[in-house]
């Protein structure tokens, strides 16, 4: 069974998750870039299941139902929330992410005559992005990582069950 296109979508989701993670670490980061990466992640991750469903239709659906039965309610809820959020992103008004702000305190050293002393306390701000998963606000990158961590073994287990 050739699942190369499915594995490509997993790699694509991982690529966009890495971009989101890097973007969220930047003080004064570009909010739009994070949102672009989140949208691309949601689409790539959703396509993993979509491709399996449509390319392996007769065997995937019953296998997937059995696989889902072994997940915890939290894991099933995460998958459902991510699929729902992707559908909102693509077909309606956009992802339900919420945007907040985190302060970063740091000290800028004072330098005179080549010598550093004391410093000036400064505060920078960076945007934070959250998704509501199972009724709890979660950092978007953490929820996306957990979702991807469910999709990877799902694909591997499907492939093992149907060589």
TORVOGU-247915 format. One record per residue: residue number from 1; x, y, z of N, C-alpha, C in turn. Coordinates in Angstrom, 1 decimal. Example, Ala and Ser with C-alpha at 12.3 -4.5 7.8 and 13.67 -1.06 7.14 Angstrom:
// TORVOGU-247915
(r 1; (13.2; -5.7; 7.8); (12.3; -4.5; 7.8); (13.2; -3.3; 7.8)),
(r 2; (12.8; -2.2; 7.1); (13.7; -1.1; 7.1); (12.9; 0.0; 7.9)),
This chain:
// TORVOGU-247915
(r 1; (0.8; -1.2; 0.0); (0.0; 0.0; 0.0); (0.9; 1.2; 0.0)),
(r 2; (0.6; 2.2; -0.9); (1.4; 3.4; -1.0); (0.8; 4.5; -0.2)),
(r 3; (1.4; 4.9; 0.9); (0.8; 6.0; 1.7); (1.8; 7.2; 1.6)),
(r 4; (2.5; 7.3; 0.6); (3.5; 8.3; 0.5); (2.8; 9.7; 0.5)),
(r 5; (1.7; 9.8; -0.1); (1.0; 11.2; -0.1); (0.5; 11.5; 1.3)),
(r 6; (0.1; 10.5; 2.0); (-0.4; 10.7; 3.4); (0.8; 11.1; 4.2)),
(r 7; (1.9; 10.4; 4.1); (3.1; 10.8; 4.9); (3.6; 12.2; 4.5)),
(r 8; (3.5; 12.5; 3.2); (3.9; 13.9; 2.8); (3.0; 14.9; 3.6)),
(r 9; (1.7; 14.7; 3.7); (0.9; 15.6; 4.5); (1.3; 15.7; 6.0)),
(r 10; (1.7; 14.6; 6.5); (2.2; 14.6; 7.9); (3.4; 15.5; 8.0)),
(r 11; (4.3; 15.3; 7.0); (5.5; 16.1; 7.0); (5.2; 17.6; 6.8)),
(r 12; (4.2; 17.9; 6.0); (3.8; 19.3; 5.8); (3.2; 19.9; 7.1)),
(r 13; (2.4; 19.1; 7.8); (1.8; 19.6; 9.0); (2.9; 19.9; 10.0)),
(r 14; (3.9; 19.0; 10.1); (5.1; 19.2; 11.0); (5.8; 20.4; 10.6)),
(r 15; (6.0; 20.7; 9.3); (6.7; 21.9; 8.8); (6.0; 23.1; 9.3)),
(r 16; (4.7; 23.2; 9.2); (3.9; 24.4; 9.6); (3.9; 24.5; 11.1)),
(r 17; (3.9; 23.4; 11.9); (3.9; 23.5; 13.3); (5.3; 24.1; 13.7)),
(r 18; (6.4; 23.7; 13.1); (7.7; 24.3; 13.4); (7.7; 25.8; 13.1)),
(r 19; (7.0; 26.2; 12.0); (6.9; 27.6; 11.7); (6.1; 28.4; 12.8)),
(r 20; (5.0; 27.8; 13.2); (4.2; 28.4; 14.3); (5.0; 28.5; 15.6)),
(r 21; (5.7; 27.5; 15.9); (6.5; 27.4; 17.2); (7.6; 28.5; 17.1)),
(r 22; (8.3; 28.7; 16.0); (9.3; 29.7; 15.9); (8.7; 31.1; 15.9)),
(r 23; (7.5; 31.3; 15.3); (6.9; 32.6; 15.2); (6.4; 33.0; 16.6)),
(r 24; (5.9; 32.0; 17.4); (5.3; 32.4; 18.7); (6.4; 32.8; 19.7)),
(r 25; (7.7; 32.4; 19.4); (8.8; 32.8; 20.3); (9.3; 34.2; 20.1)),
(r 26; (8.9; 34.8; 19.0); (9.4; 36.1; 18.7); (8.7; 37.2; 19.4)),
(r 27; (9.5; 38.1; 20.1); (8.8; 39.3; 20.6); (8.4; 40.1; 19.5)),
(r 28; (7.2; 40.7; 19.6); (6.7; 41.6; 18.6); (6.5; 40.8; 17.3)),
(r 29; (6.2; 39.5; 17.4); (6.0; 38.6; 16.2); (4.9; 39.1; 15.4)),
(r 30; (4.9; 38.6; 14.2); (3.9; 38.9; 13.2); (2.7; 38.0; 13.4)),
(r 31; (1.6; 38.5; 13.9); (0.4; 37.8; 14.2); (-0.1; 37.1; 12.9)),
(r 32; (-0.1; 37.8; 11.8); (-0.7; 37.2; 10.5); (0.1; 36.0; 10.1)),
(r 33; (1.4; 36.0; 10.2); (2.2; 34.9; 9.9); (1.8; 33.6; 10.7)),
(r 34; (1.7; 33.8; 12.0); (1.2; 32.7; 12.8); (-0.1; 32.2; 12.3)),
(r 35; (-1.0; 33.1; 12.0); (-2.3; 32.6; 11.6); (-2.3; 31.9; 10.2)),
(r 36; (-1.4; 32.3; 9.3); (-1.2; 31.6; 8.1); (-0.7; 30.2; 8.3)),
(r 37; (0.3; 30.1; 9.2); (0.9; 28.8; 9.5); (-0.1; 27.9; 10.2)),
(r 38; (-1.0; 28.5; 11.1); (-2.0; 27.7; 11.8); (-3.0; 27.1; 10.7)),
(r 39; (-3.4; 28.0; 9.8); (-4.4; 27.6; 8.8); (-3.8; 26.5; 7.9)),
(r 40; (-2.5; 26.6; 7.5); (-1.8; 25.6; 6.7); (-1.7; 24.3; 7.5)),
(r 41; (-1.4; 24.4; 8.8); (-1.2; 23.2; 9.6); (-2.6; 22.5; 9.7)),
(r 42; (-3.6; 23.2; 10.0); (-5.0; 22.6; 10.1); (-5.4; 21.9; 8.8)),
(r 43; (-5.1; 22.5; 7.7); (-5.4; 21.9; 6.4); (-4.6; 20.6; 6.1)),
(r 44; (-3.3; 20.7; 6.3); (-2.4; 19.6; 6.1); (-2.8; 18.4; 7.0)),
(r 45; (-3.0; 18.7; 8.3); (-3.3; 17.6; 9.2); (-4.7; 17.0; 8.9)),
(r 46; (-5.6; 17.8; 8.5); (-6.9; 17.2; 8.1); (-6.9; 16.4; 6.9)),
(r 47; (-6.0; 16.7; 6.0); (-5.8; 16.0; 4.7); (-5.3; 14.6; 5.0)),
(r 48; (-4.6; 14.4; 6.1); (-4.1; 13.0; 6.4); (-5.3; 12.1; 6.5)),
(r 49; (-6.2; 12.4; 7.3); (-7.4; 11.5; 7.4); (-8.2; 11.5; 6.2)),
(r 50; (-8.4; 12.7; 5.5); (-9.2; 12.7; 4.3); (-8.6; 11.8; 3.2)),
(r 51; (-7.3; 11.8; 3.0); (-6.7; 11.0; 2.0); (-6.9; 9.5; 2.3)),
(r 52; (-6.6; 9.1; 3.6); (-6.8; 7.7; 4.0); (-8.3; 7.3; 3.7)),
(r 53; (-9.2; 8.2; 4.1); (-10.6; 7.9; 4.0); (-11.0; 7.7; 2.5)),
(r 54; (-10.5; 8.5; 1.6); (-10.9; 8.4; 0.2); (-10.1; 7.5; -0.6)),
(r 55; (-8.8; 7.3; -0.3); (-8.0; 6.4; -1.0); (-8.1; 5.0; -0.6)),
(r 56; (-8.4; 4.8; 0.6); (-8.5; 3.4; 1.2); (-9.9; 3.2; 1.8)),
(r 57; (-10.9; 3.7; 1.1); (-12.3; 3.8; 1.7); (-12.8; 2.5; 2.2)),
(r 58; (-12.8; 1.4; 1.5); (-13.4; 0.2; 2.0); (-12.8; -0.4; 3.3)),
(r 59; (-11.5; -0.2; 3.5); (-10.9; -0.7; 4.7); (-10.7; 0.3; 5.8)),
(r 60; (-10.5; 1.6; 5.4); (-10.2; 2.6; 6.4); (-11.3; 3.0; 7.4)),
(r 61; (-12.5; 3.2; 6.9); (-13.5; 3.6; 7.8); (-13.8; 2.6; 9.0)),
(r 62; (-13.9; 1.3; 8.7); (-14.1; 0.4; 9.8); (-12.9; 0.3; 10.7)),
(r 63; (-11.7; 0.4; 10.1); (-10.5; 0.4; 10.9); (-10.4; 1.6; 11.8)),
(r 64; (-10.7; 2.7; 11.2); (-10.6; 4.0; 12.0); (-11.6; 4.0; 13.1)),
(r 65; (-12.8; 3.5; 13.0); (-13.8; 3.4; 14.1); (-13.2; 2.6; 15.2)),
(r 66; (-12.6; 1.5; 14.9); (-12.0; 0.6; 15.9); (-10.8; 1.3; 16.6)),
(r 67; (-10.0; 2.1; 15.8); (-8.9; 2.8; 16.3); (-9.3; 3.9; 17.3)),
(r 68; (-10.4; 4.6; 16.9); (-10.9; 5.7; 17.7); (-11.4; 5.1; 19.1)),
(r 69; (-12.0; 3.9; 19.0); (-12.5; 3.3; 20.3); (-11.4; 3.1; 21.3)),
(r 70; (-10.2; 3.0; 20.9); (-9.1; 2.8; 21.9); (-8.5; 4.2; 22.4)),
(r 71; (-9.0; 5.3; 21.9); (-8.5; 6.6; 22.4); (-9.3; 7.0; 23.6)),
(r 72; (-8.6; 7.8; 24.4); (-9.3; 8.4; 25.6); (-10.3; 9.4; 25.1)),
(r 73; (-11.3; 9.8; 26.0); (-12.2; 10.8; 25.6); (-11.5; 12.2; 25.3)),
(r 74; (-10.4; 12.4; 26.0); (-9.7; 13.7; 25.7); (-9.0; 13.7; 24.3)),
(r 75; (-8.5; 12.5; 23.9); (-7.9; 12.4; 22.6); (-8.9; 12.5; 21.5)),
(r 76; (-10.0; 11.8; 21.7); (-11.1; 11.9; 20.7); (-11.6; 13.4; 20.6)),
(r 77; (-11.7; 14.0; 21.8); (-12.2; 15.4; 21.8); (-11.2; 16.3; 21.1)),
(r 78; (-9.9; 16.1; 21.3); (-8.9; 16.9; 20.6); (-9.0; 16.7; 19.1)),
(r 79; (-9.1; 15.5; 18.6); (-9.3; 15.3; 17.2); (-10.5; 16.0; 16.6)),
(r 80; (-11.6; 15.8; 17.3); (-12.9; 16.5; 16.9); (-12.7; 18.0; 16.9)),
(r 81; (-12.1; 18.6; 18.0); (-12.0; 20.0; 18.0); (-11.1; 20.5; 16.9)),
(r 82; (-10.0; 19.8; 16.6); (-9.1; 20.2; 15.5); (-9.8; 20.2; 14.1)),
(r 83; (-10.6; 19.1; 13.9); (-11.3; 19.0; 12.7); (-12.4; 20.1; 12.6)),
(r 84; (-13.1; 20.4; 13.7); (-14.1; 21.4; 13.7); (-13.4; 22.8; 13.4)),
(r 85; (-12.2; 23.0; 14.0); (-11.6; 24.3; 13.9); (-11.1; 24.5; 12.4)),
(r 86; (-10.6; 23.4; 11.8); (-10.2; 23.5; 10.4); (-11.4; 23.8; 9.6)),
(r 87; (-12.5; 23.2; 9.8); (-13.7; 23.5; 9.0); (-14.2; 24.9; 9.2)),
(r 88; (-14.1; 25.5; 10.4); (-14.4; 26.9; 10.6); (-13.4; 27.8; 9.8)),
(r 89; (-12.1; 27.4; 9.9); (-11.1; 28.1; 9.2); (-11.3; 28.2; 7.7)),
(r 90; (-11.7; 27.1; 7.1); (-11.9; 27.0; 5.6); (-13.2; 27.4; 5.2)),
(r 91; (-14.3; 27.0; 5.9); (-15.6; 27.2; 5.4); (-16.4; 28.3; 6.0)),
(r 92; (-15.9; 28.9; 7.1); (-16.7; 29.9; 7.8); (-15.9; 31.1; 8.1)),
(r 93; (-15.9; 31.6; 9.3); (-15.3; 32.9; 9.7); (-13.9; 32.7; 10.2)),
(r 94; (-13.3; 31.6; 10.1); (-11.9; 31.4; 10.6); (-11.8; 30.6; 11.8)),
(r 95; (-10.6; 30.2; 12.2); (-10.3; 29.4; 13.3); (-10.8; 30.1; 14.6)),
(r 96; (-11.2; 29.3; 15.6); (-11.6; 29.9; 16.9); (-10.5; 30.2; 17.8)),
(r 97; (-9.3; 30.4; 17.3); (-8.1; 30.7; 18.1); (-8.4; 32.0; 18.8)),
(r 98; (-7.8; 32.1; 20.0); (-7.9; 33.4; 20.7); (-6.4; 33.9; 20.8)),
(r 99; (-6.3; 35.2; 20.8); (-5.0; 35.9; 20.8); (-4.9; 36.7; 22.1)),
(r 100; (-3.8; 36.4; 22.7); (-3.5; 37.2; 23.9); (-2.1; 37.8; 23.8)),
(r 101; (-1.6; 38.3; 25.0); (-0.3; 38.9; 25.0); (0.4; 38.5; 26.2)),
(r 102; (1.7; 38.2; 26.0); (2.6; 37.9; 27.1); (3.7; 38.9; 27.2)),
(r 103; (4.0; 39.3; 28.4); (5.0; 40.3; 28.7); (6.4; 39.5; 28.9)),
(r 104; (7.4; 40.1; 28.3); (8.7; 39.6; 28.5); (9.6; 40.7; 29.1)),
(r 105; (10.0; 40.4; 30.4); (10.8; 41.4; 31.1); (12.3; 41.1; 30.8)),
(r 106; (13.1; 42.1; 30.5); (14.5; 42.0; 30.3); (15.2; 43.3; 30.7)),
(r 107; (16.4; 43.1; 30.9); (17.3; 44.3; 31.3); (18.2; 44.6; 30.2)),
(r 108; (18.2; 45.8; 29.8); (19.2; 46.3; 28.7); (20.3; 46.9; 29.5)),
(r 109; (21.5; 46.3; 29.3); (22.7; 46.8; 30.1); (23.1; 48.3; 29.7)),
(r 110; (23.5; 49.0; 30.6); (24.0; 50.4; 30.3); (25.5; 50.3; 30.1)),
(r 111; (26.0; 50.9; 29.1); (27.4; 50.8; 28.7); (27.9; 52.2; 28.6)),
(r 112; (29.0; 52.5; 29.4); (29.7; 53.8; 29.3); (31.2; 53.5; 29.3)),
(r 113; (31.9; 54.2; 28.4); (33.3; 54.0; 28.4); (33.7; 52.6; 28.3)),
(r 114; (32.9; 51.8; 27.5); (33.3; 50.4; 27.3); (33.0; 49.5; 28.5)),
(r 115; (32.4; 50.0; 29.5); (32.1; 49.2; 30.7); (30.6; 49.1; 30.9)),
(r 116; (30.2; 47.9; 31.2); (28.8; 47.6; 31.4); (28.4; 47.7; 32.9)),
(r 117; (27.4; 48.4; 33.2); (26.9; 48.5; 34.6); (25.4; 48.6; 34.6)),
(r 118; (24.8; 48.1; 35.7); (23.4; 48.3; 35.9); (22.6; 47.9; 34.7)),
(r 119; (21.5; 48.6; 34.5); (20.7; 48.3; 33.4); (19.4; 49.0; 33.5)),
(r 120; (18.7; 49.0; 32.4); (17.4; 49.6; 32.3); (16.4; 48.4; 32.1)),
(r 121; (15.4; 48.4; 33.0); (14.4; 47.3; 32.9); (13.4; 47.7; 31.8)),
(r 122; (13.2; 46.7; 30.9); (12.3; 46.9; 29.7); (11.3; 45.8; 29.7)),
(r 123; (10.2; 46.0; 29.0); (9.2; 45.0; 28.8); (8.9; 44.9; 27.3)),
(r 124; (9.0; 43.8; 26.8); (8.5; 43.5; 25.4); (7.3; 42.7; 25.4)),
(r 125; (6.5; 42.7; 24.4); (5.3; 42.0; 24.3); (5.3; 41.0; 23.2)),
(r 126; (4.7; 39.9; 23.4); (4.6; 38.9; 22.3); (3.1; 38.4; 22.3)),
(r 127; (2.6; 38.1; 21.1); (1.3; 37.5; 21.0); (1.3; 36.1; 21.4)),
(r 128; (0.2; 35.6; 22.1); (0.0; 34.2; 22.4); (-1.2; 33.8; 21.7)),
(r 129; (-1.3; 32.5; 21.3); (-2.4; 32.0; 20.6); (-2.9; 30.8; 21.3)),
(r 130; (-4.2; 30.7; 21.5); (-4.8; 29.6; 22.2); (-6.0; 29.0; 21.4)),
(r 131; (-6.2; 27.7; 21.6); (-7.4; 27.1; 21.1); (-8.1; 26.5; 22.3)),
(r 132; (-9.4; 26.5; 22.2); (-10.2; 25.8; 23.2); (-10.4; 24.4; 22.8)),
(r 133; (-9.9; 23.5; 23.6); (-9.9; 22.0; 23.4); (-10.6; 21.4; 24.6)),
(r 134; (-11.7; 20.7; 24.3); (-12.5; 20.1; 25.4); (-12.8; 21.0; 26.5)),
(r 135; (-13.1; 22.3; 26.2); (-13.5; 23.3; 27.1); (-12.4; 24.0; 27.9)),
(r 136; (-11.2; 23.7; 27.5); (-10.0; 24.3; 28.2); (-9.2; 25.0; 27.1)),
(r 137; (-8.8; 26.3; 27.5); (-7.9; 27.0; 26.6); (-6.5; 26.4; 26.7)),
(r 138; (-5.9; 26.1; 25.5); (-4.6; 25.5; 25.4); (-3.8; 26.3; 24.4)),
(r 139; (-2.5; 26.4; 24.7); (-1.6; 27.0; 23.8); (-1.7; 26.3; 22.4)),
(r 140; (-1.9; 27.1; 21.4); (-2.2; 26.5; 20.0); (-1.2; 25.5; 19.6)),
(r 141; (0.1; 25.9; 19.8); (1.2; 25.0; 19.3); (1.2; 23.7; 20.1)),
(r 142; (0.9; 23.7; 21.4); (0.8; 22.5; 22.2); (-0.3; 21.6; 21.7)),
(r 143; (-1.5; 22.2; 21.4); (-2.6; 21.4; 21.0); (-2.3; 20.8; 19.6)),
(r 144; (-1.7; 21.6; 18.7); (-1.3; 21.1; 17.4); (-0.3; 20.0; 17.5)),
(r 145; (0.7; 20.1; 18.4); (1.7; 19.0; 18.5); (1.0; 17.8; 19.0)),
(r 146; (0.1; 17.9; 20.0); (-0.6; 16.7; 20.5); (-1.4; 16.0; 19.4)),
(r 147; (-2.1; 16.8; 18.6); (-2.9; 16.3; 17.4); (-2.0; 15.6; 16.5)),
(r 148; (-0.8; 16.2; 16.1); (0.1; 15.5; 15.2); (0.6; 14.2; 15.8)),
(r 149; (0.9; 14.2; 17.2); (1.3; 13.1; 17.9); (0.3; 11.9; 17.9)),
(r 150; (-1.0; 12.2; 17.6); (-2.0; 11.2; 17.4); (-2.0; 10.7; 16.0)),
(r 151; (-1.8; 11.6; 15.0); (-1.9; 11.3; 13.6); (-0.8; 10.4; 13.2)),
(r 152; (0.4; 10.6; 13.7); (1.6; 9.8; 13.2); (1.4; 8.3; 13.5)),
(r 153; (1.1; 8.0; 14.8); (0.9; 6.5; 15.1); (-0.4; 6.0; 14.4)),
(r 154; (-1.4; 6.8; 14.2); (-2.6; 6.3; 13.5); (-2.2; 5.8; 12.1)),
(r 155; (-1.4; 6.6; 11.4); (-1.0; 6.3; 10.0); (-0.1; 5.0; 10.1)),
(r 156; (0.8; 5.0; 11.0); (1.7; 3.8; 11.1); (1.0; 2.6; 11.4)),
(r 157; (0.0; 2.7; 12.4); (-0.8; 1.5; 12.7); (-1.7; 1.0; 11.6)),
(r 158; (-2.2; 2.0; 10.8); (-3.0; 1.6; 9.7); (-2.2; 0.9; 8.7)),
(r 159; (-1.0; 1.4; 8.4); (-0.1; 0.8; 7.4); (0.4; -0.6; 7.9)),
(r 160; (0.6; -0.8; 9.2); (1.0; -2.1; 9.7); (-0.1; -3.1; 9.6)),
(r 161; (-1.4; -2.6; 9.8); (-2.5; -3.5; 9.7); (-2.9; -3.9; 8.3)),
(r 162; (-2.5; -3.0; 7.3); (-2.8; -3.3; 5.9); (-1.6; -3.1; 5.0)),
(r 163; (-0.6; -4.0; 5.1); (0.6; -3.8; 4.3); (0.4; -3.9; 2.8)),
